[in-house]
């Protein structure tokens, strides 16, 4: 009897946990905002490096920008896929 009650409670708990863990699209929206802030920061650094003639650092910033743009686009595709 105790095992049956424990099994039922376990099944109920397993059924409720995913519903509580699902936060909708807030996590993806937060990731997009975070990536956009990093893009703005990297753009400022890129302009500074180009203005100062530090072309190696500017190349590094361009690589970081490409990575951040790729992350934003991936998150946007995920949002679109979830919506439609």
Biopython code that builds the backbone (N, CA, C, O; Angstrom):
import numpy as np
from Bio.PDB.StructureBuilder import StructureBuilder

atoms = [
    (1, "UNK", "N", (0.814, -1.182, 0.000)),
    (1, "UNK", "CA", (0.000, 0.000, 0.000)),
    (1, "UNK", "C", (0.868, 1.260, 0.000)),
    (1, "UNK", "O", (0.587, 2.216, -0.723)),
    (2, "UNK", "N", (1.922, 1.252, 0.816)),
    (2, "UNK", "CA", (2.815, 2.401, 0.873)),
    (2, "UNK", "C", (3.510, 2.607, -0.472)),
    (2, "UNK", "O", (3.712, 3.738, -0.915)),
    (3, "UNK", "N", (3.866, 1.509, -1.103)),
    (3, "UNK", "CA", (4.524, 1.606, -2.408)),
    (3, "UNK", "C", (3.576, 2.181, -3.452)),
    (3, "UNK", "O", (3.989, 2.971, -4.301)),
    (4, "UNK", "N", (2.321, 1.792, -3.393)),
    (4, "UNK", "CA", (1.341, 2.295, -4.356)),
    (4, "UNK", "C", (1.144, 3.801, -4.172)),
    (4, "UNK", "O", (1.070, 4.539, -5.154)),
    (5, "UNK", "N", (1.062, 4.249, -2.949)),
    (5, "UNK", "CA", (0.896, 5.679, -2.677)),
    (5, "UNK", "C", (2.149, 6.439, -3.117)),
    (5, "UNK", "O", (2.051, 7.513, -3.711)),
    (6, "UNK", "N", (3.308, 5.888, -2.830)),
    (6, "UNK", "CA", (4.556, 6.528, -3.237)),
    (6, "UNK", "C", (4.647, 6.610, -4.766)),
    (6, "UNK", "O", (5.089, 7.623, -5.307)),
    (7, "UNK", "N", (4.231, 5.550, -5.458)),
    (7, "UNK", "CA", (4.263, 5.538, -6.922)),
    (7, "UNK", "C", (3.307, 6.585, -7.487)),
    (7, "UNK", "O", (3.652, 7.278, -8.444)),
    (8, "UNK", "N", (2.123, 6.710, -6.916)),
    (8, "UNK", "CA", (1.153, 7.694, -7.393)),
    (8, "UNK", "C", (1.685, 9.101, -7.168)),
    (8, "UNK", "O", (1.581, 9.948, -8.055)),
    (9, "UNK", "N", (2.248, 9.361, -6.008)),
    (9, "UNK", "CA", (2.814, 10.686, -5.729)),
    (9, "UNK", "C", (3.976, 11.001, -6.676)),
    (9, "UNK", "O", (4.127, 12.135, -7.130)),
    (10, "UNK", "N", (4.779, 10.002, -6.964)),
    (10, "UNK", "CA", (5.891, 10.188, -7.885)),
    (10, "UNK", "C", (5.383, 10.525, -9.288)),
    (10, "UNK", "O", (5.914, 11.426, -9.938)),
    (11, "UNK", "N", (4.370, 9.817, -9.753)),
    (11, "UNK", "CA", (3.810, 10.089, -11.073)),
    (11, "UNK", "C", (3.182, 11.479, -11.145)),
    (11, "UNK", "O", (3.331, 12.180, -12.146)),
    (12, "UNK", "N", (2.485, 11.873, -10.091)),
    (12, "UNK", "CA", (1.878, 13.201, -10.056)),
    (12, "UNK", "C", (2.976, 14.269, -10.060)),
    (12, "UNK", "O", (2.874, 15.268, -10.772)),
    (13, "UNK", "N", (4.003, 14.058, -9.279)),
    (13, "UNK", "CA", (5.120, 15.006, -9.239)),
    (13, "UNK", "C", (5.822, 15.118, -10.577)),
    (13, "UNK", "O", (6.214, 16.212, -10.981)),
    (14, "UNK", "N", (5.985, 14.008, -11.265)),
    (14, "UNK", "CA", (6.631, 14.030, -12.575)),
    (14, "UNK", "C", (5.744, 14.732, -13.607)),
    (14, "UNK", "O", (6.252, 15.332, -14.554)),
    (15, "UNK", "N", (4.442, 14.661, -13.430)),
    (15, "UNK", "CA", (3.533, 15.326, -14.353)),
    (15, "UNK", "C", (3.479, 16.821, -14.137)),
    (15, "UNK", "O", (3.272, 17.574, -15.089)),
    (16, "UNK", "N", (3.659, 17.264, -12.917)),
    (16, "UNK", "CA", (3.563, 18.685, -12.595)),
    (16, "UNK", "C", (4.884, 19.408, -12.880)),
    (16, "UNK", "O", (4.868, 20.584, -13.241)),
    (17, "UNK", "N", (5.988, 18.751, -12.730)),
    (17, "UNK", "CA", (7.298, 19.398, -12.871)),
    (17, "UNK", "C", (7.503, 20.062, -14.230)),
    (17, "UNK", "O", (7.956, 21.206, -14.259)),
    (18, "UNK", "N", (7.199, 19.420, -15.355)),
    (18, "UNK", "CA", (7.402, 20.115, -16.636)),
    (18, "UNK", "C", (6.522, 21.358, -16.786)),
    (18, "UNK", "O", (6.939, 22.349, -17.387)),
    (19, "UNK", "N", (5.318, 21.304, -16.245)),
    (19, "UNK", "CA", (4.436, 22.469, -16.341)),
    (19, "UNK", "C", (5.012, 23.637, -15.542)),
    (19, "UNK", "O", (4.881, 24.789, -15.956)),
    (20, "UNK", "N", (5.631, 23.365, -14.434)),
    (20, "UNK", "CA", (6.216, 24.429, -13.629)),
    (20, "UNK", "C", (7.516, 24.946, -14.239)),
    (20, "UNK", "O", (7.856, 26.118, -14.079)),
    (21, "UNK", "N", (8.236, 24.082, -14.932)),
    (21, "UNK", "CA", (9.526, 24.462, -15.497)),
    (21, "UNK", "C", (9.381, 25.248, -16.792)),
    (21, "UNK", "O", (10.306, 25.962, -17.180)),
    (22, "UNK", "N", (8.242, 25.133, -17.470)),
    (22, "UNK", "CA", (8.064, 25.807, -18.755)),
    (22, "UNK", "C", (7.836, 27.287, -18.532)),
    (22, "UNK", "O", (6.888, 27.668, -17.846)),
    (23, "UNK", "N", (8.680, 28.123, -19.095)),
    (23, "UNK", "CA", (8.554, 29.566, -18.910)),
    (23, "UNK", "C", (8.148, 30.271, -20.193)),
    (23, "UNK", "O", (8.301, 31.488, -20.304)),
    (24, "UNK", "N", (7.645, 29.544, -21.140)),
    (24, "UNK", "CA", (7.234, 30.161, -22.402)),
    (24, "UNK", "C", (8.447, 30.593, -23.188)),
    (24, "UNK", "O", (9.437, 29.866, -23.278)),
    (25, "UNK", "N", (8.366, 31.777, -23.755)),
    (25, "UNK", "CA", (9.452, 32.295, -24.581)),
    (25, "UNK", "C", (10.328, 33.289, -23.840)),
    (25, "UNK", "O", (11.200, 33.918, -24.440)),
    (26, "UNK", "N", (10.103, 33.434, -22.539)),
    (26, "UNK", "CA", (10.879, 34.435, -21.795)),
    (26, "UNK", "C", (12.367, 34.153, -21.839)),
    (26, "UNK", "O", (13.170, 35.079, -21.951)),
    (27, "UNK", "N", (12.743, 32.894, -21.753)),
    (27, "UNK", "CA", (14.166, 32.562, -21.784)),
    (27, "UNK", "C", (14.808, 32.916, -23.112)),
    (27, "UNK", "O", (15.934, 33.412, -23.152)),
    (28, "UNK", "N", (14.087, 32.658, -24.207)),
    (28, "UNK", "CA", (14.628, 32.971, -25.530)),
    (28, "UNK", "C", (14.695, 34.482, -25.724)),
    (28, "UNK", "O", (15.673, 34.998, -26.264)),
    (29, "UNK", "N", (13.651, 35.192, -25.284)),
    (29, "UNK", "CA", (13.671, 36.657, -25.393)),
    (29, "UNK", "C", (14.821, 37.241, -24.568)),
    (29, "UNK", "O", (15.473, 38.195, -24.992)),
    (30, "UNK", "N", (15.065, 36.667, -23.394)),
    (30, "UNK", "CA", (16.164, 37.139, -22.554)),
    (30, "UNK", "C", (17.497, 36.892, -23.262)),
    (30, "UNK", "O", (18.383, 37.746, -23.229)),
    (31, "UNK", "N", (17.644, 35.721, -23.906)),
    (31, "UNK", "CA", (18.875, 35.430, -24.641)),
    (31, "UNK", "C", (19.090, 36.423, -25.773)),
    (31, "UNK", "O", (20.212, 36.873, -26.008)),
    (32, "UNK", "N", (18.006, 36.766, -26.476)),
    (32, "UNK", "CA", (18.127, 37.711, -27.584)),
    (32, "UNK", "C", (18.556, 39.084, -27.069)),
    (32, "UNK", "O", (19.445, 39.713, -27.643)),
    (33, "UNK", "N", (17.926, 39.550, -25.991)),
    (33, "UNK", "CA", (18.305, 40.853, -25.431)),
    (33, "UNK", "C", (19.759, 40.852, -24.968)),
    (33, "UNK", "O", (20.484, 41.827, -25.169)),
    (34, "UNK", "N", (20.176, 39.756, -24.349)),
    (34, "UNK", "CA", (21.558, 39.652, -23.868)),
    (34, "UNK", "C", (22.536, 39.678, -25.046)),
    (34, "UNK", "O", (23.564, 40.352, -24.990)),
    (35, "UNK", "N", (22.208, 38.941, -26.109)),
    (35, "UNK", "CA", (23.074, 38.927, -27.286)),
    (35, "UNK", "C", (23.112, 40.295, -27.955)),
    (35, "UNK", "O", (24.164, 40.712, -28.438)),
    (36, "UNK", "N", (21.985, 40.998, -27.991)),
    (36, "UNK", "CA", (21.970, 42.331, -28.594)),
    (36, "UNK", "C", (22.821, 43.306, -27.787)),
    (36, "UNK", "O", (23.484, 44.170, -28.362)),
    (37, "UNK", "N", (22.808, 43.179, -26.480)),
    (37, "UNK", "CA", (23.657, 44.036, -25.651)),
    (37, "UNK", "C", (25.132, 43.736, -25.917)),
    (37, "UNK", "O", (25.955, 44.651, -25.972)),
    (38, "UNK", "N", (25.465, 42.450, -26.082)),
    (38, "UNK", "CA", (26.852, 42.095, -26.385)),
    (38, "UNK", "C", (27.258, 42.609, -27.761)),
    (38, "UNK", "O", (28.405, 43.006, -27.964)),
    (39, "UNK", "N", (26.315, 42.602, -28.711)),
    (39, "UNK", "CA", (26.601, 43.133, -30.046)),
    (39, "UNK", "C", (26.912, 44.625, -29.961)),
    (39, "UNK", "O", (27.876, 45.097, -30.563)),
    (40, "UNK", "N", (26.101, 45.358, -29.220)),
    (40, "UNK", "CA", (26.333, 46.801, -29.084)),
    (40, "UNK", "C", (27.702, 47.062, -28.455)),
    (40, "UNK", "O", (28.414, 47.975, -28.873)),
    (41, "UNK", "N", (28.067, 46.273, -27.465)),
    (41, "UNK", "CA", (29.367, 46.436, -26.810)),
    (41, "UNK", "C", (30.499, 46.130, -27.787)),
    (41, "UNK", "O", (31.477, 46.874, -27.857)),
    (42, "UNK", "N", (30.369, 45.040, -28.539)),
    (42, "UNK", "CA", (31.408, 44.671, -29.499)),
    (42, "UNK", "C", (31.510, 45.701, -30.623)),
    (42, "UNK", "O", (32.606, 45.951, -31.125)),
    (43, "UNK", "N", (30.398, 46.300, -31.025)),
    (43, "UNK", "CA", (30.453, 47.334, -32.061)),
    (43, "UNK", "C", (31.225, 48.552, -31.573)),
    (43, "UNK", "O", (32.008, 49.139, -32.321)),
    (44, "UNK", "N", (31.003, 48.932, -30.310)),
    (44, "UNK", "CA", (31.769, 50.058, -29.753)),
    (44, "UNK", "C", (33.252, 49.737, -29.719)),
    (44, "UNK", "O", (34.087, 50.576, -30.057)),
    (45, "UNK", "N", (33.576, 48.512, -29.306)),
    (45, "UNK", "CA", (34.989, 48.120, -29.265)),
    (45, "UNK", "C", (35.592, 48.077, -30.664)),
    (45, "UNK", "O", (36.747, 48.459, -30.854)),
    (46, "UNK", "N", (34.818, 47.615, -31.645)),
    (46, "UNK", "CA", (35.310, 47.560, -33.021)),
    (46, "UNK", "C", (35.612, 48.963, -33.535)),
    (46, "UNK", "O", (36.663, 49.197, -34.132)),
    (47, "UNK", "N", (34.688, 49.898, -33.304)),
    (47, "UNK", "CA", (34.930, 51.280, -33.743)),
    (47, "UNK", "C", (36.160, 51.874, -33.060)),
    (47, "UNK", "O", (36.957, 52.569, -33.691)),
    (48, "UNK", "N", (36.304, 51.594, -31.768)),
    (48, "UNK", "CA", (37.467, 52.105, -31.035)),
    (48, "UNK", "C", (38.758, 51.525, -31.602)),
    (48, "UNK", "O", (39.732, 52.250, -31.807)),
    (49, "UNK", "N", (38.764, 50.212, -31.856)),
    (49, "UNK", "CA", (39.977, 49.572, -32.376)),
    (49, "UNK", "C", (40.324, 50.078, -33.774)),
    (49, "UNK", "O", (41.496, 50.277, -34.092)),
    (50, "UNK", "N", (39.311, 50.286, -34.605)),
    (50, "UNK", "CA", (39.575, 50.800, -35.949)),
    (50, "UNK", "C", (40.080, 52.241, -35.885)),
    (50, "UNK", "O", (40.980, 52.623, -36.633)),
    (51, "UNK", "N", (39.503, 53.025, -35.000)),
    (51, "UNK", "CA", (39.925, 54.427, -34.856)),
    (51, "UNK", "C", (41.382, 54.499, -34.378)),
    (51, "UNK", "O", (42.138, 55.366, -34.815)),
    (52, "UNK", "N", (41.771, 53.582, -33.477)),
    (52, "UNK", "CA", (43.130, 53.591, -32.935)),
    (52, "UNK", "C", (44.133, 52.863, -33.826)),
    (52, "UNK", "O", (45.333, 52.885, -33.551)),
    (53, "UNK", "N", (43.653, 52.217, -34.892)),
    (53, "UNK", "CA", (44.555, 51.523, -35.801)),
    (53, "UNK", "C", (44.974, 50.150, -35.320)),
    (53, "UNK", "O", (45.942, 49.587, -35.831)),
    (54, "UNK", "N", (44.270, 49.603, -34.352)),
    (54, "UNK", "CA", (44.579, 48.273, -33.836)),
    (54, "UNK", "C", (43.786, 47.242, -34.644)),
    (54, "UNK", "O", (42.713, 46.799, -34.233)),
    (55, "UNK", "N", (44.338, 46.873, -35.802)),
    (55, "UNK", "CA", (43.588, 46.053, -36.745)),
    (55, "UNK", "C", (43.457, 44.594, -36.309)),
    (55, "UNK", "O", (42.490, 43.925, -36.673)),
    (56, "UNK", "N", (44.403, 44.104, -35.547)),
    (56, "UNK", "CA", (44.284, 42.727, -35.041)),
    (56, "UNK", "C", (43.119, 42.628, -34.055)),
    (56, "UNK", "O", (42.352, 41.666, -34.091)),
    (57, "UNK", "N", (42.991, 43.613, -33.185)),
    (57, "UNK", "CA", (41.872, 43.614, -32.239)),
    (57, "UNK", "C", (40.555, 43.830, -32.977)),
    (57, "UNK", "O", (39.530, 43.272, -32.585)),
    (58, "UNK", "N", (40.570, 44.640, -34.053)),
    (58, "UNK", "CA", (39.360, 44.862, -34.842)),
    (58, "UNK", "C", (38.930, 43.561, -35.510)),
    (58, "UNK", "O", (37.734, 43.276, -35.578)),
    (59, "UNK", "N", (39.866, 42.774, -35.998)),
    (59, "UNK", "CA", (39.538, 41.479, -36.601)),
    (59, "UNK", "C", (38.902, 40.560, -35.560)),
    (59, "UNK", "O", (37.945, 39.843, -35.853)),
    (60, "UNK", "N", (39.442, 40.590, -34.349)),
    (60, "UNK", "CA", (38.881, 39.783, -33.261)),
    (60, "UNK", "C", (37.445, 40.222, -32.955)),
    (60, "UNK", "O", (36.571, 39.381, -32.747)),
    (61, "UNK", "N", (37.203, 41.521, -32.928)),
    (61, "UNK", "CA", (35.852, 42.026, -32.646)),
    (61, "UNK", "C", (34.881, 41.651, -33.759)),
    (61, "UNK", "O", (33.720, 41.346, -33.488)),
    (62, "UNK", "N", (35.345, 41.670, -35.006)),
    (62, "UNK", "CA", (34.473, 41.262, -36.114)),
    (62, "UNK", "C", (34.084, 39.790, -35.978)),
    (62, "UNK", "O", (32.945, 39.416, -36.258)),
    (63, "UNK", "N", (35.026, 38.964, -35.551)),
    (63, "UNK", "CA", (34.704, 37.541, -35.328)),
    (63, "UNK", "C", (33.674, 37.387, -34.213)),
    (63, "UNK", "O", (32.738, 36.595, -34.329)),
    (64, "UNK", "N", (33.851, 38.146, -33.137)),
    (64, "UNK", "CA", (32.881, 38.087, -32.044)),
    (64, "UNK", "C", (31.506, 38.561, -32.511)),
    (64, "UNK", "O", (30.486, 37.983, -32.134)),
    (65, "UNK", "N", (31.480, 39.606, -33.326)),
    (65, "UNK", "CA", (30.203, 40.109, -33.844)),
    (65, "UNK", "C", (29.512, 39.066, -34.707)),
    (65, "UNK", "O", (28.301, 38.871, -34.599)),
    (66, "UNK", "N", (30.272, 38.395, -35.562)),
    (66, "UNK", "CA", (29.666, 37.336, -36.388)),
    (66, "UNK", "C", (29.051, 36.261, -35.516)),
    (66, "UNK", "O", (27.954, 35.778, -35.798)),
    (67, "UNK", "N", (29.758, 35.880, -34.450)),
    (67, "UNK", "CA", (29.261, 34.855, -33.532)),
    (67, "UNK", "C", (27.974, 35.318, -32.842)),
    (67, "UNK", "O", (27.024, 34.547, -32.702)),
    (68, "UNK", "N", (27.955, 36.572, -32.417)),
    (68, "UNK", "CA", (26.772, 37.100, -31.733)),
    (68, "UNK", "C", (25.584, 37.214, -32.685)),
    (68, "UNK", "O", (24.457, 36.891, -32.311)),
    (69, "UNK", "N", (25.832, 37.676, -33.920)),
    (69, "UNK", "CA", (24.744, 37.740, -34.901)),
    (69, "UNK", "C", (24.186, 36.346, -35.174)),
    (69, "UNK", "O", (22.976, 36.167, -35.311)),
    (70, "UNK", "N", (25.078, 35.367, -35.251)),
    (70, "UNK", "CA", (24.636, 33.990, -35.479)),
    (70, "UNK", "C", (23.763, 33.509, -34.323)),
    (70, "UNK", "O", (22.750, 32.847, -34.548)),
    (71, "UNK", "N", (24.149, 33.837, -33.082)),
    (71, "UNK", "CA", (23.358, 33.439, -31.916)),
    (71, "UNK", "C", (21.983, 34.100, -31.917)),
    (71, "UNK", "O", (20.983, 33.455, -31.604)),
    (72, "UNK", "N", (21.931, 35.390, -32.269)),
    (72, "UNK", "CA", (20.646, 36.095, -32.311)),
    (72, "UNK", "C", (19.758, 35.474, -33.378)),
    (72, "UNK", "O", (18.574, 35.233, -33.142)),
    (73, "UNK", "N", (20.322, 35.215, -34.544)),
    (73, "UNK", "CA", (19.521, 34.620, -35.615)),
    (73, "UNK", "C", (19.017, 33.233, -35.238)),
    (73, "UNK", "O", (17.886, 32.872, -35.563)),
    (74, "UNK", "N", (19.846, 32.460, -34.559)),
    (74, "UNK", "CA", (19.424, 31.129, -34.119)),
    (74, "UNK", "C", (18.266, 31.239, -33.121)),
    (74, "UNK", "O", (17.304, 30.475, -33.199)),
    (75, "UNK", "N", (18.359, 32.183, -32.188)),
    (75, "UNK", "CA", (17.283, 32.370, -31.213)),
    (75, "UNK", "C", (15.998, 32.840, -31.888)),
    (75, "UNK", "O", (14.906, 32.401, -31.524)),
    (76, "UNK", "N", (16.126, 33.731, -32.870)),
    (76, "UNK", "CA", (14.940, 34.202, -33.585)),
    (76, "UNK", "C", (14.289, 33.075, -34.377)),
    (76, "UNK", "O", (13.063, 32.977, -34.424)),
    (77, "UNK", "N", (15.105, 32.220, -35.000)),
    (77, "UNK", "CA", (14.538, 31.066, -35.714)),
    (77, "UNK", "C", (13.809, 30.148, -34.749)),
    (77, "UNK", "O", (12.747, 29.616, -35.071)),
    (78, "UNK", "N", (14.380, 29.963, -33.568)),
    (78, "UNK", "CA", (13.730, 29.111, -32.563)),
    (78, "UNK", "C", (12.383, 29.705, -32.150)),
    (78, "UNK", "O", (11.404, 28.973, -32.003)),
    (79, "UNK", "N", (12.326, 31.021, -31.962)),
    (79, "UNK", "CA", (11.052, 31.661, -31.639)),
    (79, "UNK", "C", (10.042, 31.467, -32.751)),
    (79, "UNK", "O", (8.879, 31.153, -32.498)),
    (80, "UNK", "N", (10.492, 31.656, -33.987)),
    (80, "UNK", "CA", (9.594, 31.508, -35.125)),
    (80, "UNK", "C", (9.077, 30.074, -35.220)),
    (80, "UNK", "O", (7.891, 29.847, -35.460)),
    (81, "UNK", "N", (9.975, 29.112, -35.031)),
    (81, "UNK", "CA", (9.587, 27.694, -35.100)),
    (81, "UNK", "C", (8.561, 27.352, -34.012)),
    (81, "UNK", "O", (7.629, 26.583, -34.247)),
    (82, "UNK", "N", (8.742, 27.928, -32.831)),
    (82, "UNK", "CA", (7.804, 27.644, -31.739)),
    (82, "UNK", "C", (6.434, 28.266, -31.986)),
    (82, "UNK", "O", (5.414, 27.737, -31.544)),
    (83, "UNK", "N", (6.420, 29.399, -32.699)),
    (83, "UNK", "CA", (5.157, 30.094, -32.933)),
    (83, "UNK", "C", (4.343, 29.460, -34.025)),
    (83, "UNK", "O", (3.119, 29.384, -33.922)),
    (84, "UNK", "N", (5.006, 28.996, -35.087)),
    (84, "UNK", "CA", (4.259, 28.509, -36.258)),
    (84, "UNK", "C", (4.497, 27.059, -36.513)),
    (84, "UNK", "O", (3.943, 26.500, -37.460)),
]
sb = StructureBuilder()
sb.init_structure("model")
sb.init_model(0)
sb.init_chain("A")
sb.init_seg("    ")
for serial, (resi, resn, name, xyz) in enumerate(atoms, 1):
    if name == "N":
        sb.init_residue(resn, " ", resi, " ")
    sb.init_atom(name, np.array(xyz, "f"), 0.0, 1.0, " ", f" {name:<3s}", serial, name[0])
structure = sb.get_structure()
